[in-house]
């Protein structure tokens, strides 16, 4: 019963083919893409996600909290694990679209380097948060063994009535070549 409710009330997300507001066209179909030039990599900085809204439903918070083996959070507090998926969905993008933007060669070519969660106020259930963000850093590095790795950071913010509530900065690494 809870699963049926969850599916009926889950946020819907259709793939975004173009970000017309910022002139960035994304490939409509996911495919293996060639390595970006360093210049193309640096041009990713400043890319903005379409933005949107996200509301943490009680059922969602309950499931996330239950998956961590904890008792429900007090009152209407959202469990911090919501910061893994809600920012990406709320900003109007998806993991697959982030793979396309970073020209990932496949799922095994991308790794999570770090994530920073900043809370200025607690996230709560059933509040309509405005969500926006974009790519804030991009850098090409060569490892000690000679492998080429692109590091890309994106930052997404949650606002309630124009007041910053929370911010996540994720840093991903796209492996370009093996050593």
C-alpha positions, 0 to 999 in steps of 0.5 A: 500500500505504501509503495502504491502511494509512493509511486502515485505521489513521487515527483515526475521527471522527464529528460531535459534535452536542452537548456534554452535559457542558457543556450546549452543543448544536450544530446537527446540520447545517451551514448558514449562521448569522446573526451572533452577538450580542456577548453570544452571542460572549462566551458561547463563552469557556469552551466545552470540547471533548469531549476524547479521546486522540491517538496519532501513528502512524509512517506519519502522521509519515512522510507529514507529514515527507515533505510538507514536503520534509524527511528523517524526524525523528530517532528517534521525534520527531513533525514539528511540522506535526502540530500543525495537525490532531492537536489538533483531532482529539484534542480530539474536535472538527473544523474544521466544528464550529468553524465551527458554534460560531463561526457561520461564514457559509461557508468564505471567511468564516473566516481563521486569524489566528495559531497558537502552538505551545508544546512542554514536551517533544517530541511522539513517535510511538506515545504515547497523549496525553490531549487536551483544550481549549476556547475561551479568548478571544472579541472583536468588533472593527470594522476601520478600514474598518468591517467587523465581525470576531469573533476567537475563540481556542481552546487545546488541550493534550496530556498524557502521564500528566498532564504537559503536553507541548504546547499549541496556541492558534489564533486565528481571525477570523470575518468578519461584515460587509464594509466 
